[in-house]
């Protein structure tokens, strides 16, 4: 019989290798409330983040780490703890805010207002929301239009907008006409509402996606922080910026005006230890095990060891690889894959993909790139014996297919990185 649970054959109610960041709420399935495994050690980054949030009055901090090490889940855990376990709590929007390319202070503030007003509504009665002028104004500015019952609307105005509530109850606003000072004023009022109505001591904003701005030009990110400097100094607001290794040193530190308002040093999130990865997987097995059934591990422990080493301890590609293995097995298979079986299948999966999209010459170059993992065009040319023009052509093709990405620029050198899922092909790329 067909069903929509790929994992039922192993005795699970859901996917124990889910790669989405654990959400900052507690519910059925997987969340930071039940599945998070805390980092340990003398320099525990969790201790620093806790102390940042314990510091009254608000602040700004940067979290750095490589892709796939669990930065978003790490922040979500502490947001969850402070919204559910602290007294008084800190309020936080349900999800992180993804910073977009081209944002300035105005766009940044609009997103903060939309996220915070949406969170406030979750804890307010519908009748109270309907008569709350502040929330109606913010909804109009952020483009979240309201429909009110009854024939009469509520009139209001904001300096410079020329908008308001019509008699039909629909809001009409031109958000671009609201100044940054106006928007900061609204943010201050929303924070005060969180403090008085919900008895919170402040608000946490979790800002993500900053590495996407850096990929264009790091100067774009420097300009962004310079632009929002005044807005991130609102009292009782805690801003947590999640970025990439070196972001603080290259973007924040060079601007003394911006550096002076940030908390201590950036928090660098190291990859989880191999034992912590085992613990995460075992905990997920237990949480998702079907009642009354004995679950079967899809892969043996040696496979996790191999993936941990292959993907340089990054959790996301480890989990993705196991899901890929299971998705290529017939439904009748419900047994634990050995290391030999898993590596053979993973390589076959990735070889099939590149043979579909790459010419023999492109494949030859790409397999060498998988061995190097991170490379410059000149290094790849040296390893393959190809001229600069030929290498440029191959790199452009691989970029187009998103098999590699531009990882960094150091001086005049551009460094490219092979996407993690292809690292299983490294031993096919010739001798090191």
N, C-alpha and C positions, 0 to 999 in steps of 0.2 A: 504494500500500500504506500502511495506517495504521501510524504508529509514535508513540512518546511523546517524540520530540525535536523540539520546536517550532523549534529553531535549526539543524537539520541542513541545511535548504535554503540557509543562509548559509555552510555549511562549518564549523559549530561542534559540539563534543561536548556542550556545555551552555550555560547562559544567561550571557553575558558581562555582563549588566546586573542580575545578582542583587543584591538590596538587603539581604540579611541581613548582619550584621557578620561580617567574616572571622574564622573560628575560630582560636583560639590553638594551632594544631597544624600540622604539615606533612604534607600528603597529596596525593592526586590532586586535580585540579580547582583550586579557588581557596582559598587560606588565607593568613594573614599571612606565612607562610614564603616564599611565592613571588609574591604579588600586592600586597603592601603598598607604597605609595609614600610615602616619608617627607617631612614638611614641612621647609622650609628657611628660612633667614633668620637675622639677628643674634639675635633673641629666639626661638630655636627651642624650643617647649615640650618636644620630645623630650629636649633637653639637661637641662632641669630635672627631668623625670621620671627620667632616668638617674641624675642626682646624688642624687635622693631615695632611689632603690633602692641606691645605692652607700654611703649613710650607714649604718654598722653599728648594729644594735640594734633596728631597726623604726621605724615612724613612721606619720603620717596625712597625707593630702593630698587636695585637692579638684580635680577636673577639671570645668570649666564649658564650655558651648557650646550653640548653638541646636540644635534637633532636626534630624537628618539631616546633620550636618557630619562625622560619623565618629568620635565620641568613643569608642564601644565598640571599634571596630577599632583605634584609636590605643592604647588600653590593652592590648588583646589582643596587639599587636605586641611591646610591651615585656615583657609576661608571657612570651610565647614566647621572646624573646631571653634572658631571665634564667633560664628553665627549661631551655634547650637549649644556650646558648653560654657561660654564666658558669661559673667555677670558683672555689669551689664554687657550685652553682646555688641559686636560690631556688625552692621548691616552690609550685605554685599549683593550685587546683582546676581541672578541665577547663573549666568555664564560669563566667560571672559569677553573682553572687547577686543576685536581684531583690528589693529591699526591698518589703514588703507593707504596705498600710494597716492600722493597728491594732497593728503590732509594738511590743513593748517590749524590754527587755534580754534577757528569757528567750527570746523567739522569735528574736531576733537571734543569740544564742549557739547555740541549737539548730541554726540554719541553718549557722553556721560549722562546727560539729562534724560535721554531716552531709556538708558539702562536702569538708572536709579528710580525714575518715576514708575517704570514697569514693575520694579521690585516692590516699591511701596504699595502698589495696587494689590499685590498678592496678599497683603496682610490687612487690607482695609475692607470694610463692608461696601457693598455696591451702592447703597444709598448715600454713604459718606463721600464716595468718589464722585458721584453725580453732582454734588453741591460744593465740591472743593475747587475753588477758582484757580488756585495755583496749579493743580494737576491738569485742569482743562487748558490753561494757558501753555503749559509745557507740552502737552499733547499736541496742541496746534502748531507750536514752533517746531517740534520734532517730526511732524508729519503723521502722527498717530491720531487720526480723526475720530471723534466721538459722535454717537447718535444719542440724543436725549429724547425721552418720552415727553409728550405734551406739546402744546402749540407755541409756548414762549421759550425762547432761548435765554441764555445769560450773556449780557454784553460785557465786554472788557476790551482793553486796548494795551498795547505795548509800544513804547516809544519807537517811532520809525517804521513800524510794520504796516500800518494802514489796514490792519485786519481785525477780525473779531468773530464772535459767534453770531451766526445768522438766526432768524426766527425759526428756521427749520431744525435748528440744533446742530448744524454742521459747522465745524470750525474752518476758517479760511485764513491762512497766514502765509506770508512770504518770509521764510526763515532767514534768508540772506540779508534782509533789512534789519535784523536784530543784531545789535553790536555785541562784541565780545564782553564788554562791561555788563550789558544786560544779561547775557548768558551766565556769566559768573555770579550775578545776583540771584538768578534762578537756582543755580547749583547750591548757593549758600542757603537759600530758603528750603530746598529739598532736604539738605543735610539737617537743618534745624527741625524739620518735620519728623525726620527719622528719630531724632533725639527726644522730641517731646511726645509724639504720638506712639512710637514703638519702643520708647525707653532705651534707645541705643546710645552708645558713647561716641560713635563715629561711623564712617563708611569706608569700605575697602573696594578699590577698583583694580581689577586684574587686566593689564594691557598685554596683548600678545601680538605675534606676527611681525615683530620688528625686523627680523632677518630679511623679510621680503623687501623692505625699504632699502636695506643695505645692499641688496643684490643690484639695485639700479646704480647707486653711488652712495658711498658712506657720507658724503657731504649733504645729501638729501636728509639723512637721519639727523645730522648735526643741526641743520636748519630747523627741522621739526622740533627738536628739544628746545632750541633757542626761542622758537615761536610760542611754545606752550609754557614757558618758564613761569609766568605770572599765574597761569591757571592752575598749576599743580601745587600752588602754595596755599590753597584754601584750608582754613582751620578744620581740624577733626576729620580730614580725609587722608587715607593711606593709599598711595599709588604704588603698585607693584608692577614693574616693567620686566617682561620676560624676553630675553634676547639671546645673542650668540656669544661664543667666547671672544673676548677682546672688545666687546661693545662699549663697556664703561671706559676703558683706557683710550679707545680711539674716538669715541663720540662725546662722552660726558666730560672726561677729565680735561681736554684741551680748552673748554669754555669755562673759565673760572666763575662766571655768573651762574652757570648751570651746575657746575660741580659743587658749589658752596651750599646748595640746598638739598643734596642727596645724603642719605644715611650711610655713614661709615664707608666700607668698601663693598664692591659687588659680591654677591653670593655665587660661588661657582659650584655647580652641581656635577659631581663626578658620577660616572656610571655606577650602577648597582654592582655589588659583588656577585660572584657566581652563586654563593649560598643564598643571597637575597633573592635572586631570580628563581632558584628552586623553591624558596618559601612562597613567593608570589604565586607560582604555578600551582603548588599544592593547596594553597588557600583557595584559589579559584576553583580547583577541582572539588573541594569540600562544599563551597558555597553553591555550586551549580549542579551537584550530584542529584540525580532524580531520587525522590523518596523511595526507600525500600529496595534500591538497586545498588549493586557493586560496580563502581566505575572502572573503566579500563583506560590507562594512559595511552594516548595516541602514538607517542614516541618514547623510546627508552632514554634514560638519563644521559647516555653518551651522546645522543643527538643534541640535547640542550647544551652540553659541553662544547660540541663542535660548532654549533651556531653562535654560542657566546664568543668563542675565539674568532670565528669568521667575521662576525659583525662588530667586533671590537667592543663588546659588552653593551651594545645599545639594545634596549628592550624591544622597541617597536619592530625592527626587522627580524628579531628572533621570533616574536609572536606571529608576524606575517608569514614567515617561512613555514611554520607548523600548519597554519591555516591553509597555505598553498598545497602542502603535502596531502592533507585530508581531503581537499576539494578535488584532487586528481585520483582518488581511490574509488573503486566500485562500491556501491552501497552495501554489498555483501561482506566487505572487508571490515572486521571489527577486532583487529589485533594490534599489538604494539609493534611499530616499525623499528627495525634495528638500525644502527648507524650506517651500515653498508647499503641497506635498502633506501634509507632516507637520502643519503648523498647522491646515489645514482638517480633517484627520481627528481631531486631538486635540480641537478645538472641537466637532466633531460628536458625539464620544463623550461629552463632558461635558454638552452640551446635551440629548442623548437621556436621560441620567440625570436631570437636574433636571426635564425636562418630564414624566417619569414620576411624580415624587414631589411636585412643587410646583404649587400653583395659579398662574394667571397673575400675581396680585398678589405672591405669595411670590417668583416668579421675577424679577419686576421689581426687588424690593428686594434679592434675592440678587445679581443682576448688578451692582448698584451696590456692594454689599459686596465683590465680587471686585475691583472697581477700587480700593477703599480698602484692601483686604487686612487691615488692622488698624484697628479703629474702636471708638468708644463708642456706646451707643444714641442719645445726643443728636446725635452727628456723623452717624450713619446717617439719623436723622430729618430733619436739616437738608438732607441731600443728596437725600432722596426726597420731602420735603414732607409727611411723615406725622406724626401726633400720637404722643405717648409710648405711649399704650395700644396703638395699632396696631403700632408698632415692637416693643414687648414681645412681642406675639403672633407676629410674624414671626420674631424672634430665638429664641423658644422652639421654634418649628417647626424652624428650622435647627439648633438644638442637639440636638433629638430625633433628627434624621437624621444628626448628626455631620458636617454640612457646615461648621460653624464650631465653635470651642471657646473657652472662657473662657481668655484668655491671661494676664491680669494684673489685679491690683487695686491702684490707686494712690489713696490717700485714699478718697473715696467713689465714685470712678470705676471702672467695670469695662470692661476692654478685651477685645474679642473678635477672633479671628483666623480668616480663611478657610482651610480645609484646602488644602494646597499644590496638590493635583491640579487645583483649580478656577482657579488663577491664569491658566491659558491663556484664560479667558473675560474677562479684565480689560478688553480693548479693546471688549467688547460692552456694558460697563456705563455707557456715556454718556461725555461729555467730562469731563476731569479739571479 
